[in-house]
Amino acid sequence: MQTIHDTIIIDGQEIPFTKGQTIMDAALAARVYIPHLCHYPGLTPSGNCRLCTVDIGSKSVAACITPAAAGQEISNNTSALNDARKSITQMLFVEGDHICPSCEKTGNCKLQAMGYYLGMLDEHFPQFYQHREVDASHARILLDRGRCILCDLCVRASREVDKKNVFAIAGRGTEAHLIVNSSTGKLADSNIEPGDLAANICPVGAILIKEQGYQVPIGQRIYDQHTIQETGLQENSVKKNDD
Amino acid sequence: MMNPCLHNRSDPTHEHLLHRLYALQQQFLHISPESMHQVATEFNLPVSQVASVVAFYSFFHTQPCGRFHILFSNCTSCGYLEDGQNLMQMLCQQLQITPGKTRKDGLVSIDETSCIGMCDQGASLLINGVPVTRLNPDKIAQIAHLITAETALAYWPKAWFAVNDVVHKRSLLLTAHFLAGSALQKALIHGTDETLATVMQSDLCGRGGAGFNTGEKWQLCREASGNAHYVVCNADEGEPGTFKDRFLLRSQADAMFEGMTLCAFVTGAEKGFVYLRGEYRYLLPHLHSVLNQRRQQGLLGQHILGHATFNFDIEIVVGAGAYICGEESALIESLEGKPGIPRIRPPFPVTHGYLGQPTVINNVETLIAAAHIILQDGAWFRAIGTEKSAGSKILSVSGDCRLPGIYEYPFGVSIQQVLDDCGAQNVQAVQIGGPSGTLVGRTDFNCRTCFEDLSTAGSFLVFGQQRNLLAINRNFARFFAHESCGFCTPCRVGTQLLKNNLDKIADGRGTSQDLVEIKQLSHLLQRHSHCGLGHTAANHILDSLQRFPQTFEANLKQHFTASFDLDKALENARQITQRNDAAAHLD
């Protein structure tokens, strides 16, 4: 079947899209990076982190959930938007307990990498220091809610790819937190396995596989060698090859 | 058609998930993990979904409440701060209880809740879900006695539960007579096309705030293809300072149900819902009796008024304390038995609403207006109002004025006119459209309430000269932080940061940098949030910064000041070490 191509314009660059694609889909396919944390190609987009907010005229929209439409003139890589993205990243940092030097995820963490990418030098806002429960019940998988950024990726991965529905988000406002769909609410009593996408998709150190800590030394980790822009575009190519 | 996710299959009454949870909450005074498992089994849902619903709605509790469960409104009009007195604190002291914690003997629990829509009735509370109005210190003392004596609510003075609706001004809707079935009869004679055309000609726009053209909405839904169409009445009147729907639900329920039925006639819907805010649960018996009456009159059910193919019925779903459910897509999520998190739009509910099917969602007042319009005609309605705002608008006026209550005006009435009519003097500011609306001062009192000038869903809060606008701003900021659904980062974290920042300024620890800070945060919320709650949550701050800069500036420190109280920060350590001697304090 013939695919009808239309185009959108991102920061002056003309980008083709096919019907049904979001701005994010079209951008990633054209290897144009729009910063994002809660988006993962192949999973239903959610639009919760708001890092991918772009401007269309006077309107701001989240690129991952906004359908591409012919003729859209989109601003993405502007200082105003990147400043806002930095503030949003800082918000995520102060909301949880993100102490990079003591976290196994350091160097592989997308939140940390986003901070680097956006030139974030401090947390800016006062820390929330919330009490959030750690679930170490599972023999192979650790859940530290203190580091959760509520991106919902594990929820979607478990539901859509693993077909297990292990996670959900409960609670309102800053009381929102990850819950486990098991009789006790503990990970040990769920059917999650270390090979599940949900156990591996966490962008931060909230869900970690046990007993493999520091296998890759600090300094040789993903974001020690790449920017999140590079890996963010890579995720898309990997998916495209799978199609 | 019943969705297995929403209704209990084994139960022939097809109870709604929220209603089942409410029943358990009533029975056990909380919803235990065992109850959640039971409900999950009954409804064939993952237990995590039941748990996330319980956690989302303020009126569900996972720890037992008291046998007397009291919720004080914390609204600026019907809240517990009355004439400089803290009525909640008063009752807590008399009953020796801490807010938010059930007393050890299980007798009583006291907490606060967002506006309960009693703004024209004085300071108010909900006790076991029933409103008690016109609170004062004397009544608080009597309440304490009755609770201590464990006197059942049935034996409390009846007058305490009175909600007296006072209408001070009437225009189109509140003067017109409405006979149940009259508009439907007319519609059945003229057919669907002409009925829709009448609504179109009236230029009626949604009364819930967004102001979308009602006829257009009905038409879009009617044209959208789906397995079924739905009509939903948004009776989740949660904007602090709004209570006109409370009055309309009581006095015009027939016209409202008829508006829904007319919409069903036009769109082909066979099922309708009224989503009633949990705070108005006490109106349920009245609404059910009107519904039953209409069924007996052949105005609902199969073959309405003898029309062979016109079948439609209405179910009432009661919310459980979540302002966000007034947002139409969050409301649909809630109807579907989920936490009220706004959906991604587009697609809009007119094409993908309840169960993914075409759905019209209209405000209570809009549906009543539609019924009147179809009974009269489009021109009758169009004849008053302004160019872009046809008809009349019902305002809920409260705050510092002599005559709080219901006021209906042709669209375009000036703020000054309303202030004169409600006997407000020495007015400092008016909050139009509630905390998410616009704060205006004297220089703007010539502005008109209409879509082209100051749009409002009906809340009209009057603040006299003696009011502390910083305190008002803190109240609103707390409200949004409490009501943010937590889905998107800017709103979830931003509303909390704004609240903390205003607290800091009020605490005398703010500097000029904090003004820069709250301004930036406000703009971030406005532009980057997922839904209308976040987009509007900082309006009051931006309005205050622009029109009442003294609000914040008067409290700022000129020189460096610590952002927190170091001695207070050591309180935890003192408690752990069980010390309170001089050496455990900083000078």
Interface residues (C-beta under 8 A of the other chain):
Chain A: P45 G47 N48 C49 R50 L51 T53 S60 A62 I65 P67 A84 S87 I88 M91 L92 V94 E95 F125 P126 F128 I149 L150 N165 F167 A168 I169 A170 G171 R172 G173 T174 E175 A176 I179 V180 N181 S182 S183 G185
Chain B: P33 H37 P46 V47 S48 Q49 A51 S52 V54 A55 F56 S58 A322 P339 I344 P346 A481 H482 E483 S484 C485 G486 F487 C488 T489 P490 R492 V493 G494 T495 Q496 L497 N500 Q520 L521 L524 R527 H528 S529 H530 S563
